Amino acid sequence: MIPIQSTIEGKSFKFETLEALLKPLGYTIGSNWEYDHGYFDYTIDQDQGYTFLRVPFRTEYGELGQKGTTVILDTPFILKHNYQEDLDDNISSGTVPIQVSGLINQFQEPVNKDGDVSDKYVPIAENLVKEVETVLLP
């Protein structure tokens, strides 16, 4: 993980406003959000895993999923997830028979949820953060 310093850190926004401004730039809501925090993710690269620029936020007022929620942005950072290239060795099928589990659960456990991030992504992430700053703080 590599933090990218930004003037958006500590700024407060309506969540709906952030979504409306960041989604057209290619950002998505990260899959591991909670009602009190989450991430806007921008996929930088998909070579041997996924490299993201992640813009974290936490709720200031309300809960995610409610209208009128206000969030505060934290320091953006670059993150890499390395995924397995072969079969997942950590299969958990619960009540579903193991033979059918692969039809339902198509996701593999990451080999490393916080992989080493190449320095070559820093200038890219810095430019992306500048773009976000321009859009959010005109």
MIKOLFI-468574 format. One record per residue (C-alpha): residue number from 1; residue in three letters; chain; x, y, z. Coordinates in steps of 0.001 Angstrom, whole numbers, plus 500000, padded with zeros to 6 digits. Example, Ala and Ser with C-alpha at 12.3 -4.5 7.8 and 13.67 -1.06 7.14 Angstrom:
REM MIKOLFI-468574
> nr, rest, kette, X, Y, Z
> 1, ALA, A, 512300, 495500, 507800
> 2, SER, A, 513670, 498940, 507140
This chain:
REM MIKOLFI-468574
> nr, rest, kette, X, Y, Z
> 1, MET, A, 500000, 500000, 500000
> 2, ILE, A, 501308, 503427, 499016
> 3, PRO, A, 499526, 506541, 500374
> 4, ILE, A, 499033, 509485, 497994
> 5, GLN, A, 498763, 512838, 499753
> 6, SER, A, 495810, 514944, 498665
> 7, THR, A, 493893, 518118, 499436
> 8, ILE, A, 490645, 516070, 499541
> 9, GLU, A, 491715, 514444, 502815
> 10, GLY, A, 489387, 515495, 505635
> 11, LYS, A, 486860, 517124, 503289
> 12, SER, A, 483167, 516421, 503807
> 13, PHE, A, 480693, 515639, 500999
> 14, LYS, A, 477202, 514274, 500493
> 15, PHE, A, 477662, 510657, 499489
> 16, GLU, A, 475281, 511009, 496532
> 17, THR, A, 477344, 513938, 495244
> 18, LEU, A, 480566, 511918, 495410
> 19, GLU, A, 478975, 509030, 493532
> 20, ALA, A, 477634, 511357, 490845
> 21, LEU, A, 481047, 512992, 490358
> 22, LEU, A, 483366, 509967, 490663
> 23, LYS, A, 481483, 507222, 488798
> 24, PRO, A, 481785, 509003, 485404
> 25, LEU, A, 485558, 509121, 485994
> 26, GLY, A, 485651, 505311, 486313
> 27, TYR, A, 485413, 504877, 490084
> 28, THR, A, 483304, 502145, 491650
> 29, ILE, A, 482271, 501519, 495228
> 30, GLY, A, 484649, 498916, 496656
> 31, SER, A, 483030, 495611, 497579
> 32, ASN, A, 484088, 495685, 501229
> 33, TRP, A, 482053, 498686, 502381
> 34, GLU, A, 480217, 498881, 505676
> 35, TYR, A, 477476, 501243, 506838
> 36, ASP, A, 480048, 503577, 508389
> 37, HIS, A, 482919, 503462, 505852
> 38, GLY, A, 483928, 502358, 502374
> 39, TYR, A, 486098, 503046, 499334
> 40, PHE, A, 485870, 504473, 495848
> 41, ASP, A, 488142, 502289, 493701
> 42, TYR, A, 489758, 503030, 490359
> 43, THR, A, 491384, 500055, 488620
> 44, ILE, A, 494829, 501086, 487420
> 45, ASP, A, 496041, 497692, 486200
> 46, GLN, A, 494913, 494062, 486042
> 47, ASP, A, 498267, 492396, 485373
> 48, GLN, A, 498901, 489546, 487844
> 49, GLY, A, 496115, 490746, 490103
> 50, TYR, A, 494437, 494107, 490486
> 51, THR, A, 496102, 497427, 491258
> 52, PHE, A, 493678, 500070, 492539
> 53, LEU, A, 493708, 503687, 493502
> 54, ARG, A, 491493, 503577, 496561
> 55, VAL, A, 489817, 506689, 497993
> 56, PRO, A, 488596, 505808, 501495
> 57, PHE, A, 485698, 507529, 503206
> 58, ARG, A, 483917, 507309, 506549
> 59, THR, A, 480470, 508507, 507470
> 60, GLU, A, 480094, 511800, 509261
> 61, TYR, A, 476301, 511776, 509331
> 62, GLY, A, 473919, 508902, 508542
> 63, GLU, A, 474681, 505467, 507171
> 64, LEU, A, 475654, 504365, 503682
> 65, GLY, A, 472549, 503393, 501803
> 66, GLN, A, 470495, 506179, 503380
> 67, LYS, A, 469615, 509374, 501555
> 68, GLY, A, 471452, 512464, 502819
> 69, THR, A, 474478, 510638, 504243
> 70, THR, A, 477568, 512809, 504616
> 71, VAL, A, 481050, 511287, 504400
> 72, ILE, A, 484590, 512479, 505089
> 73, LEU, A, 487377, 511510, 502687
> 74, ASP, A, 490621, 510023, 503957
> 75, THR, A, 494069, 509701, 502337
> 76, PRO, A, 493938, 507949, 498944
> 77, PHE, A, 496303, 505016, 498456
> 78, ILE, A, 497442, 502459, 495904
> 79, LEU, A, 496627, 498839, 496711
> 80, LYS, A, 497377, 495574, 494930
> 81, HIS, A, 495506, 492282, 495275
> 82, ASN, A, 497368, 489240, 493930
> 83, TYR, A, 495000, 486442, 492906
> 84, GLN, A, 495673, 482738, 492526
> 85, GLU, A, 496308, 481563, 488979
> 86, ASP, A, 495201, 477985, 489650
> 87, LEU, A, 492368, 476392, 491597
> 88, ASP, A, 491334, 477910, 494916
> 89, ASP, A, 492737, 475807, 497747
> 90, ASN, A, 490479, 477405, 500371
> 91, ILE, A, 487075, 476086, 499336
> 92, SER, A, 484164, 476600, 501695
> 93, SER, A, 480884, 475385, 500314
> 94, GLY, A, 478721, 475545, 503456
> 95, THR, A, 475467, 473741, 502729
> 96, VAL, A, 476064, 473598, 498970
> 97, PRO, A, 477606, 470340, 497666
> 98, ILE, A, 481274, 470888, 496782
> 99, GLN, A, 480623, 469737, 493175
> 100, VAL, A, 478192, 472646, 492640
> 101, SER, A, 479993, 475263, 494734
> 102, GLY, A, 482103, 476487, 491798
> 103, LEU, A, 478967, 477339, 489857
> 104, ILE, A, 477812, 479661, 492627
> 105, ASN, A, 481043, 481091, 494040
> 106, GLN, A, 483246, 482305, 491185
> 107, PHE, A, 485713, 484239, 493358
> 108, GLN, A, 489112, 483019, 494512
> 109, GLU, A, 490831, 483931, 497750
> 110, PRO, A, 493594, 486463, 497053
> 111, VAL, A, 497106, 485075, 497443
> 112, ASN, A, 497983, 488426, 498982
> 113, LYS, A, 495338, 491062, 499782
> 114, ASP, A, 498041, 493714, 500166
> 115, GLY, A, 500601, 492840, 497513
> 116, ASP, A, 503719, 494795, 496671
> 117, VAL, A, 502853, 497855, 494611
> 118, SER, A, 505301, 498835, 491897
> 119, ASP, A, 506564, 502429, 492035
> 120, LYS, A, 505589, 502764, 488356
> 121, TYR, A, 501970, 503251, 489524
> 122, VAL, A, 502722, 506259, 491741
> 123, PRO, A, 502724, 508908, 488947
> 124, ILE, A, 499527, 507403, 487525
> 125, ALA, A, 497839, 507495, 490939
> 126, GLU, A, 499055, 511053, 491581
> 127, ASN, A, 497491, 512183, 488279
> 128, LEU, A, 494242, 510407, 489141
> 129, VAL, A, 494177, 512112, 492545
> 130, LYS, A, 494762, 515500, 490883
> 131, GLU, A, 491804, 514798, 488610
> 132, VAL, A, 489634, 513959, 491647
> 133, GLU, A, 490802, 517139, 493404
> 134, THR, A, 489877, 519197, 490328
> 135, VAL, A, 486412, 517652, 490155
> 136, LEU, A, 485660, 517812, 493891
> 137, LEU, A, 487393, 521060, 494787
> 138, PRO, A, 486963, 523394, 491769
